[in-house]
Amino acid sequence: MRIRHLVTSPLAAAALALTALGAVAVTATPAAADPCGFYETSADAFYRHCTSDGSHVVIKVEVAHAADYERCVAPGRTWLGSAAKIQGAHYVGRTC
């Protein structure tokens, strides 16, 4: 019986081993880092209004142990406060 040996580079062998183990490299896109709508980091809460028309919208901000409030936000990212204090935010359906 004849046995063939495949010669590969160490880099190719490592890539093959990672693929066999199910390891997949995923790169984050800028959109994933700052999604549209409400999101939190480890310390802060934000609302990102994604639009191409320059509109300003009203969002309702939900606050822990305090009254919720409405706020007018411009396109882009708006800091809402500490992630420990802000529980969420959502578009209320009107512009400002």
Steps between C-alpha positions, in 0.01 A plus 500: 500500500633836403463793748516858384623772728366851461752764593346823631634811659463542879251784437284283275514217754388735778214633287391145420515402868288800603248424228477139614437616857224732386683822579388783277648847484236770486576865448267760643362760266453862605124449491531219753696725733234774493163343414193708419271566795576445866821326605733486800871471554641372828451843657276720281163496325452647151234547233610508136253657260579360156361714219603642167249787501636699797180464704486538877279253689344470845606204711371381837781434746429243771677580826555273801349634825394828337240634261536412132531796264487593132792652316558639153806344333689600187647257248794304637592390850352662813632424849211431738686440825642223711412145392419429865232774495352479148292187434406564138382747238277479195359715220150625581390560142535874452758755394607812685 
